[in-house]
Amino acid sequence: MFGHIRRRLTMGYVSILALILLVFGVVVVFSFYLRASEQQDDLLLQKAEEKANSVLSGKEEYGVVKATTDYDVAVIVLLPDGSTYGDLDETSFTLGLPYTYMAQSAGQERQTIKETVPGPGGAVRVMSIPVKKYGEFGSVVAVVQAAQSRQAVSETVERLIFVLVLTGMGALVLAAAGGLFMSRRAMRPVQEAFSRQRTFIADASHELKTPLTLIRADAEVLSRGIDDPNKTSDNRELVDDLLGETDRMSAVLSDLLLLARLDADKVSVSREPFDLALVLSETLERFAARASAEGKNLEVHHSGKLLSRGDTDRTDQILAALLDNALRFTPAGGTIMVEGRITGKWVEATVTDTGPGIAPESLKRIFERFYRDDTHSAARSRGPSGGGTGLGLAIASDLARAQGGQLSAENTAGGGARFTLSLPPGP
């Protein structure tokens, strides 16, 4: 599928480049043709004027036909009525000289006349110049006619087209190769995202299938002994299991829905000033009873008011996930330290535990959805709100980013783990 998309992207890129090159080539060729035509006229005018000056200086008799072949240009001298004397050379005949009607028009109108006319071997550019004796208003004593085949222009243009075509083909080949390379790089994040999405769907399906299987098994056992009064206690346990698995599945569905809404930017997350120290205290109060019951120490330290900017409820949700995670992996008698401080650019809340820490290879993936590892500490990736499904820390990280902050994890020197929530400072 992605290979087909890459090829289509490359073809689209090459097609656009080909269109640009085509338009550019047409403009260049047309401009070059006009310029080459102007240069041909300049050359004919120069040769004709040189011959006209020779006639006026007396170096040549105006009534005698002369012809030259410089630059494949034929130049002859005619009488004002267009008549010729003597024989023309082969080049002049090849170009169809003389063109009597043009010579007569130039003599009568007393001005230069230039035309492209059909010749024996193809189109010919002809320029007729009247030779005036005694200045501008003198009588016309002769007409100089210069001619050159239009192939001189067309062949030059054809050579340019050939070079442009070769260059364009090379550019398109390079563009195709570069397009494939760039499309492969551009599609890599999409492939990775698609792969993560497939993994996410597979993991979510597994997490939902497990409680459904247990619910069905318990329901079948319950249905077989529902009328047996001797199995009342067993039935009660089965009902409790059913309710527990239902709650677990409901929690997974809630987390999946929240993640989907976060991905679609449909979760309402405010960025208003609030006191992070107050949120820390309120969150810790909810976990104090649990910590005491499990024989774990829960401590909080901050320097007073910690003005930050974000969403109070979402921040409480993040801290609750971090505290639940820390309590889960801190052994009895251990300590969970919660600290709040201002570090210039950020207002931070850290949760440090004295548990086993996080495996080094798991640190970079600790906030991935449904991330699991076989090491003892990788279970930290199974957040609380997901019931050990690996969604809790992923949701906490996404909520931190939604507030313009970030969530990071590291191991402490003593072997525990430290999670740091960084939020933008308040006003």
C-alpha positions as CSV (number, residue, x, y, z in Angstrom):
1,M,0.0,0.0,0.0
2,F,2.7,2.5,1.0
3,G,4.8,1.6,-2.1
4,H,1.8,2.5,-4.3
5,I,1.4,5.8,-2.5
6,R,5.1,6.6,-2.8
7,R,5.0,5.9,-6.6
8,R,1.9,8.1,-7.0
9,L,3.6,10.9,-5.0
10,T,6.7,10.6,-7.2
11,M,4.7,10.5,-10.4
12,G,2.8,13.6,-9.3
13,Y,6.1,15.4,-8.4
14,V,7.7,14.4,-11.7
15,S,4.6,15.4,-13.7
16,I,4.5,18.9,-12.1
17,L,8.2,19.3,-12.8
18,A,7.7,18.1,-16.4
19,L,5.0,20.7,-16.9
20,I,7.2,23.5,-15.5
21,L,10.1,22.4,-17.7
22,L,7.8,22.3,-20.7
23,V,6.5,25.8,-20.1
24,F,10.0,27.1,-19.4
25,G,11.3,25.4,-22.5
26,V,8.6,26.9,-24.8
27,V,9.4,30.3,-23.4
28,V,13.1,29.9,-23.8
29,V,12.9,28.5,-27.3
30,F,10.4,31.2,-28.5
31,S,12.6,33.9,-27.0
32,F,15.7,32.4,-28.6
33,Y,14.0,32.1,-31.9
34,L,13.1,35.8,-31.9
35,R,16.6,36.7,-30.9
36,A,18.2,34.5,-33.6
37,S,15.9,36.1,-36.1
38,E,16.9,39.6,-35.0
39,Q,20.6,38.5,-35.3
40,Q,20.0,37.2,-38.8
41,D,18.4,40.5,-39.8
42,D,21.4,42.4,-38.2
43,L,23.8,40.2,-40.2
44,L,22.0,40.8,-43.5
45,L,21.8,44.5,-42.9
46,Q,25.5,44.7,-42.1
47,K,26.5,42.8,-45.3
48,A,24.1,44.8,-47.4
49,E,25.3,48.1,-46.0
50,E,29.0,47.1,-46.6
51,K,28.1,46.3,-50.3
52,A,26.2,49.6,-50.6
53,N,29.1,51.6,-49.3
54,S,31.4,49.9,-51.8
55,V,29.0,50.9,-54.6
56,L,28.9,54.5,-53.5
57,S,32.7,54.7,-53.1
58,G,33.1,53.6,-56.8
59,K,34.9,50.4,-55.9
60,E,32.2,48.5,-57.7
61,E,30.0,49.2,-60.7
62,Y,26.4,49.2,-59.7
63,G,25.2,47.6,-62.8
64,V,27.5,44.6,-62.5
65,V,26.3,41.6,-60.5
66,K,28.4,40.7,-57.5
67,A,27.9,37.9,-55.1
68,T,29.6,36.8,-51.8
69,T,29.0,33.8,-49.6
70,D,30.3,35.0,-46.2
71,Y,28.4,33.2,-43.4
72,D,26.3,31.6,-46.2
73,V,25.0,35.0,-47.0
74,A,24.7,36.0,-50.6
75,V,24.9,39.7,-51.5
76,I,24.2,41.0,-55.0
77,V,23.9,44.5,-56.6
78,L,20.9,45.2,-58.8
79,L,19.7,48.2,-60.9
80,P,16.8,50.1,-59.3
81,D,14.4,48.4,-61.7
82,G,15.5,45.0,-60.4
83,S,17.4,44.0,-63.6
84,T,20.8,42.2,-63.4
85,Y,23.8,41.9,-65.6
86,G,26.1,38.9,-65.8
87,D,25.9,35.6,-64.2
88,L,25.1,34.8,-60.5
89,D,27.1,32.3,-58.6
90,E,25.8,29.0,-57.3
91,T,25.0,30.3,-53.8
92,S,22.9,33.1,-55.2
93,F,20.9,30.7,-57.3
94,T,20.5,28.3,-54.4
95,L,18.9,31.1,-52.4
96,G,16.7,32.1,-55.3
97,L,18.3,35.5,-56.0
98,P,17.4,37.9,-57.3
99,Y,13.9,38.8,-56.0
100,T,13.0,41.4,-58.6
101,Y,9.8,42.6,-57.1
102,M,11.5,43.3,-53.7
103,A,14.3,45.2,-55.4
104,Q,11.7,47.3,-57.4
105,S,9.7,48.0,-54.2
106,A,12.9,49.1,-52.3
107,G,13.9,51.4,-55.2
108,Q,10.5,52.9,-55.6
109,E,9.7,53.3,-51.9
110,R,13.4,54.4,-51.2
111,Q,13.5,52.3,-48.0
112,T,14.7,49.0,-46.7
113,I,12.4,46.0,-47.3
114,K,12.9,42.7,-45.6
115,E,10.8,39.5,-46.0
116,T,10.9,35.8,-45.5
117,V,10.1,34.2,-48.9
118,P,10.0,30.6,-50.2
119,G,13.2,29.8,-52.0
120,P,14.4,26.8,-54.0
121,G,15.7,25.0,-50.9
122,G,13.3,26.3,-48.3
123,A,12.4,29.6,-46.6
124,V,14.9,32.5,-47.3
125,R,15.3,35.7,-45.4
126,V,15.8,38.6,-47.9
127,M,16.8,42.2,-47.2
128,S,16.7,44.8,-50.0
129,I,18.5,48.2,-49.4
130,P,18.3,51.1,-51.8
131,V,21.6,52.8,-52.6
132,K,21.1,56.6,-52.7
133,K,23.6,58.9,-54.4
134,Y,24.2,62.3,-52.9
135,G,22.7,61.6,-49.5
136,E,19.3,60.7,-48.1
137,F,17.4,62.6,-50.7
138,G,19.5,61.7,-53.6
139,S,18.4,59.4,-56.5
140,V,18.5,55.6,-56.1
141,V,21.3,54.3,-58.2
142,A,21.2,50.6,-57.2
143,V,19.6,48.1,-54.8
144,V,21.7,45.8,-52.7
145,Q,19.9,42.5,-52.0
146,A,21.3,40.2,-49.1
147,A,19.8,36.8,-48.4
148,Q,20.3,33.9,-46.1
149,S,18.5,30.6,-45.6
150,R,16.2,30.5,-42.6
151,Q,17.8,27.1,-41.8
152,A,20.6,29.1,-40.2
153,V,18.0,30.1,-37.5
154,S,16.0,26.9,-37.4
155,E,19.1,24.7,-37.1
156,T,20.3,26.8,-34.2
157,V,16.9,26.6,-32.5
158,E,16.9,22.8,-33.1
159,R,20.2,22.4,-31.4
160,L,18.9,24.4,-28.5
161,I,15.8,22.2,-28.3
162,F,18.0,19.1,-28.4
163,V,20.1,20.4,-25.5
164,L,17.0,21.4,-23.6
165,V,15.3,18.0,-24.2
166,L,18.4,16.1,-23.0
167,T,18.8,18.4,-20.0
168,G,15.0,18.0,-19.2
169,M,15.1,14.2,-19.4
170,G,18.1,14.1,-17.1
171,A,16.4,16.5,-14.7
172,L,13.2,14.3,-14.7
173,V,15.3,11.1,-14.1
174,L,17.0,12.8,-11.2
175,A,13.7,14.2,-10.0
176,A,12.2,10.7,-10.1
177,A,15.1,9.3,-8.1
178,G,14.9,12.2,-5.7
179,G,11.1,12.0,-5.5
180,L,11.3,8.3,-4.5
181,F,13.8,9.1,-1.9
182,M,11.9,12.0,-0.5
183,S,8.6,10.2,-0.6
184,R,10.1,7.3,1.2
185,R,11.3,9.7,4.0
186,A,8.0,11.6,4.0
187,M,6.0,8.4,4.3
188,R,8.2,7.0,7.1
189,P,6.4,8.8,9.9
190,V,3.1,7.8,8.3
191,Q,4.2,4.2,8.2
192,E,5.4,4.4,11.8
193,A,2.1,6.0,12.9
194,F,0.1,3.3,10.9
195,S,2.2,0.6,12.6
196,R,1.6,2.1,16.0
197,Q,-2.1,2.4,15.2
198,R,-2.3,-1.3,14.3
199,T,-0.4,-2.3,17.4
200,F,-2.7,0.0,19.4
201,I,-5.8,-1.6,18.0
202,A,-4.3,-5.1,18.5
203,D,-3.4,-4.4,22.1
204,A,-6.8,-2.7,22.8
205,S,-8.6,-5.7,21.3
206,H,-6.6,-8.0,23.5
207,E,-7.3,-5.9,26.6
208,L,-11.0,-5.9,25.9
209,K,-11.2,-9.5,24.9
210,T,-9.6,-10.7,28.2
211,P,-12.3,-9.3,30.5
212,L,-15.0,-10.4,28.1
213,T,-13.7,-14.0,28.1
214,L,-13.7,-14.0,31.9
215,I,-17.2,-12.5,32.1
216,R,-18.5,-15.1,29.7
217,A,-16.8,-18.0,31.7
218,D,-18.1,-16.7,35.0
219,A,-21.6,-16.2,33.5
220,E,-21.7,-19.7,32.2
221,V,-20.7,-21.1,35.6
222,L,-23.2,-18.9,37.3
223,S,-26.0,-19.9,35.0
224,R,-25.4,-23.6,35.7
225,G,-25.6,-23.2,39.5
226,I,-28.0,-20.3,39.7
227,D,-30.8,-22.4,41.2
228,D,-28.6,-24.4,43.6
229,P,-28.9,-23.0,47.1
230,N,-25.7,-24.7,48.2
231,K,-23.7,-22.5,45.8
232,T,-24.8,-19.1,47.1
233,S,-21.4,-18.1,48.3
234,D,-19.7,-19.3,45.1
235,N,-22.3,-17.4,43.1
236,R,-21.6,-14.3,45.1
237,E,-17.9,-14.6,44.2
238,L,-18.7,-15.0,40.6
239,V,-20.9,-12.0,40.6
240,D,-18.1,-10.0,42.3
241,D,-15.7,-11.2,39.6
242,L,-18.2,-10.2,36.9
243,L,-18.6,-6.7,38.4
244,G,-14.8,-6.4,38.7
245,E,-14.1,-7.4,35.1
246,T,-16.9,-5.1,33.9
247,D,-15.3,-2.2,35.8
248,R,-12.0,-3.0,34.3
249,M,-13.4,-3.1,30.8
250,S,-15.2,0.1,31.4
251,A,-12.0,1.8,32.5
252,V,-10.2,0.5,29.4
253,L,-12.9,1.9,27.2
254,S,-12.9,5.2,29.0
255,D,-9.1,5.5,28.5
256,L,-9.4,4.5,24.8
257,L,-12.0,7.1,24.3
258,L,-9.9,9.8,26.0
259,L,-6.9,8.9,23.9
260,A,-9.0,9.1,20.7
261,R,-10.3,12.5,21.7
262,L,-6.7,13.7,22.5
263,D,-5.5,12.5,19.1
264,A,-8.4,14.4,17.5
265,D,-7.7,17.6,19.7
266,K,-11.3,17.3,21.0
267,V,-10.4,17.2,24.7
268,S,-11.1,20.5,26.5
269,V,-7.8,21.6,28.1
270,S,-7.7,25.1,29.5
271,R,-4.5,27.2,29.9
272,E,-5.4,29.4,32.8
273,P,-3.3,30.5,35.8
274,F,-3.6,28.2,38.9
275,D,-1.6,27.3,42.0
276,L,0.2,24.0,41.5
277,A,1.0,23.8,45.2
278,L,-2.7,23.7,46.0
279,V,-3.3,20.9,43.4
280,L,-0.4,18.9,44.9
281,S,-1.8,19.1,48.4
282,E,-5.3,18.1,47.3
283,T,-4.1,15.2,45.3
284,L,-1.9,13.9,48.1
285,E,-4.8,14.0,50.5
286,R,-6.7,11.5,48.3
287,F,-3.7,9.0,48.4
288,A,-2.8,9.5,52.1
289,A,-5.1,6.8,53.4
290,R,-3.9,4.3,50.8
291,A,-0.3,5.0,51.5
292,S,-0.9,4.5,55.2
293,A,-2.8,1.3,54.7
294,E,0.1,-0.1,52.6
295,G,2.7,1.0,55.1
296,K,4.4,3.5,52.8
297,N,5.5,7.1,53.5
298,L,4.0,9.9,51.5
299,E,5.8,13.2,51.7
300,V,5.3,16.6,50.0
301,H,7.7,19.5,49.8
302,H,7.3,22.9,48.1
303,S,8.2,26.5,48.7
304,G,4.7,27.9,49.0
305,K,2.7,29.3,46.1
306,L,3.6,27.8,42.7
307,L,1.8,29.9,40.0
308,S,1.6,28.0,36.8
309,R,-0.6,28.0,33.6
310,G,-2.7,25.0,32.6
311,D,-5.8,23.0,33.5
312,T,-6.3,22.3,37.2
313,D,-8.4,19.1,36.6
314,R,-6.1,17.7,34.0
315,T,-3.0,18.4,36.2
316,D,-4.7,16.6,39.1
317,Q,-5.3,13.6,36.7
318,I,-1.6,13.5,35.8
319,L,-0.5,13.7,39.4
320,A,-2.9,11.0,40.4
321,A,-1.6,8.7,37.7
322,L,2.0,9.3,38.9
323,L,1.2,8.8,42.6
324,D,-0.7,5.6,41.9
325,N,2.2,4.3,39.8
326,A,4.7,5.2,42.5
327,L,2.6,3.5,45.3
328,R,2.2,0.4,43.2
329,F,6.0,-0.1,42.8
330,T,7.2,1.2,46.1
331,P,7.7,-1.6,48.7
332,A,6.3,-1.5,52.2
333,G,8.3,0.9,54.3
334,G,9.4,2.9,51.2
335,T,8.8,6.6,50.6
336,I,7.1,8.5,47.9
337,M,8.4,12.1,47.7
338,V,6.4,14.8,46.0
339,E,8.2,18.1,45.4
340,G,7.1,21.4,43.7
341,R,9.5,24.1,42.5
342,I,10.1,26.9,40.0
343,T,13.1,26.4,37.7
344,G,13.0,29.6,35.6
345,K,11.4,28.3,32.4
346,W,9.1,25.8,34.1
347,V,7.0,25.2,37.2
348,E,7.8,21.5,38.1
349,A,6.2,18.8,40.2
350,T,8.3,15.7,40.7
351,V,7.2,12.3,42.1
352,T,10.1,10.2,43.3
353,D,9.7,6.6,44.7
354,T,12.1,4.1,46.2
355,G,11.0,1.2,44.0
356,P,13.1,-0.9,41.7
357,G,13.4,1.9,39.1
358,I,13.0,1.7,35.3
359,A,15.0,-0.6,33.0
360,P,17.3,1.6,30.9
361,E,15.9,0.2,27.6
362,S,12.4,1.1,28.8
363,L,13.0,4.7,29.6
364,K,12.6,5.9,26.0
365,R,9.3,3.9,25.6
366,I,7.8,4.4,29.1
367,F,5.1,6.8,27.8
368,E,4.1,4.6,24.8
369,R,0.6,3.3,24.7
370,F,0.3,-0.4,25.8
371,Y,4.0,-0.6,26.2
372,R,5.2,-3.8,27.9
373,D,8.5,-5.4,28.7
374,D,9.5,-8.6,30.3
375,T,11.7,-6.9,32.9
376,H,10.3,-6.4,36.4
377,S,10.3,-2.6,36.1
378,A,8.7,-2.3,32.7
379,A,5.3,-2.9,34.3
380,R,5.5,0.8,35.3
381,S,4.3,1.5,31.8
382,R,1.0,0.0,32.7
383,G,-0.7,3.1,34.1
384,P,-3.3,3.0,36.8
385,S,-6.2,4.4,34.9
386,G,-5.9,1.6,32.4
387,G,-5.9,-1.1,35.1
388,G,-2.4,-2.2,34.1
389,T,-3.0,-1.9,30.4
390,G,-0.2,0.6,29.7
391,L,-2.5,3.6,29.1
392,G,-2.1,5.6,32.3
393,L,1.3,7.2,31.7
394,A,0.5,7.6,28.0
395,I,-2.6,9.6,28.8
396,A,-0.6,11.6,31.4
397,S,2.1,12.5,28.9
398,D,-0.5,13.6,26.3
399,L,-2.4,15.7,28.9
400,A,0.9,17.4,29.8
401,R,1.6,18.3,26.2
402,A,-1.9,19.5,25.7
403,Q,-1.2,22.1,28.5
404,G,2.0,23.3,26.8
405,G,4.1,21.2,29.2
406,Q,5.9,17.9,29.2
407,L,6.3,14.8,31.3
408,S,9.7,13.0,31.7
409,A,11.0,10.0,33.6
410,E,14.4,9.1,35.0
411,N,16.1,6.8,37.5
412,T,17.5,8.2,40.7
413,A,20.9,7.4,42.2
414,G,19.2,5.3,44.9
415,G,17.5,3.0,42.5
416,G,14.0,4.5,42.4
417,A,12.2,6.3,39.6
418,R,11.5,10.0,39.3
419,F,8.7,11.5,37.1
420,T,8.7,15.2,36.4
421,L,5.7,17.2,35.3
422,S,6.8,20.6,33.8
423,L,4.2,23.3,33.2
424,P,4.5,26.9,31.8
425,P,4.8,29.5,34.6
426,G,1.8,31.6,35.4
427,P,1.6,35.4,35.2
